[in-house]
Amino acid sequence: MRFASHYAIEASSESEFAADLNRRTRRQPRRDSPWFLARRHASHHMNAKGFGPAQLMYSSSNPDAIRGQEQIMIENYGGARRSGGNSGNEINGISSQNPKGEAYRQAARTEFGE
């Protein structure tokens, strides 16, 4: 069985929210992106905060690239709130203490460009 890796960003008028859909749907067999996005939006906790349906931004079979891109997007949208940022993300996708953090970011830059 193959598993899909998807990266999505949800937009609202308040701020942006980045999420790695693969972490939330690991046990699901490969399906198309609209299925993942609709499933996630149907009961997502950020809906009540004014965030609209997710829009697929990146897709890859490289989980390191997905993880790195999630963190890059969190940083681009103002940083995680717990770290003093103002994005829609409460926490970072990659801990500042994670020794693989830069490797994840580099994988993203290689896969998706700067």
C-alpha positions, 0 to 999 in steps of 0.5 A: 500500500502506498501513502500520499504526501501532501502539503497544503496551506489554508488561507483566511482573512486573518492570517495563513496556516500551513500544515503537512497533510501527510502527518494527519492522514498517514494511515490512508491509502493513496487518494487524490488531493481533493479527497484529502483536502475535503476530508481535512476541511470537513471537521478541522478545528481551524474552521471555527477560527475563520480559516477556509478550505485548504488549497494544495500548494505542494505535493511530493513523495519526499517526506523530508521535503514536505516537512521542511516546506511546512516549516518554511511556510510557517516562517514566511507567514510570520512564525509560530505563535508560541515562538512569538510569531503571528501566523495561524500556526500555534507551533512550528512544524520543526522544533528549533532543537531538532538536529535535522531541521536544516536538512529538512529545509534543504530537502524542501529547497532542492525539491521545490526551489527557493 
